[in-house]
């Protein structure tokens, strides 16, 4: 149970589940200009960026060594072509494959000494509670440049994260291209979903029985379900909540999505065999699908793939 609780905590922190942070915005400032609209322009160093904690962070030159403290930052860095510059990643990093070969710098608790020994020009931290403020201050005190990236709560804030990292690393053009490709893909999915006449009711499980948690409003998953023109049966509550099974059964979802197959064997089969759920449409029609947790919860470039995977799970007849 302790292992399960730890995994759930990591999941919720990684995706920035707390809706109270949902209004957070980041701005990028280049020598007095606070506008984020200078898309595609080359970074002129030194560059000063206001990070997610409102710190004025000055980066003296294009970073040659980067340490990332959270998987979403790592995936963004690699998507921007910075794989060679990344010298350290968290224990949770598993994508792309090259990231698994990098030096590990800890997980919920970062290894300060290890990070300092790698002598990075830039440390990409995160506004979630993953790494703690005390550890980040120790890195600053050691003379390292620490940039705290926003805890994205929606797609627009993911784009902000990508733009910030692109600005800091001198990869503005690549960041702009990546954001555009993500927007275009989402627009295609949304247009296709708009043709669906009968919405399906969806129930998402982000942790298995006996403590089943689901996604309410003001979460990534809720936004994704809406985007594919489906109905989240738990959207009358906010954030990530422990479910009342009787209520969920009464709401009778057409599709049940699980996201914990990476650590629970036969996740979908366990739900299909759950006592008391026999008359739920999703169970009767065997519409229980486990999706890739990283794609649907990690606030990086692959979140668009997660939307597509979710669409295929809920509407396989439309998204083939």
Order of alpha helices (4+ residues) and beta strands (2+ residues): alpha-beta-beta-beta-alpha-beta-beta-alpha-beta-alpha-beta-alpha-alpha-beta-beta-alpha-beta-beta-alpha-beta-alpha-alpha-beta-alpha-alpha
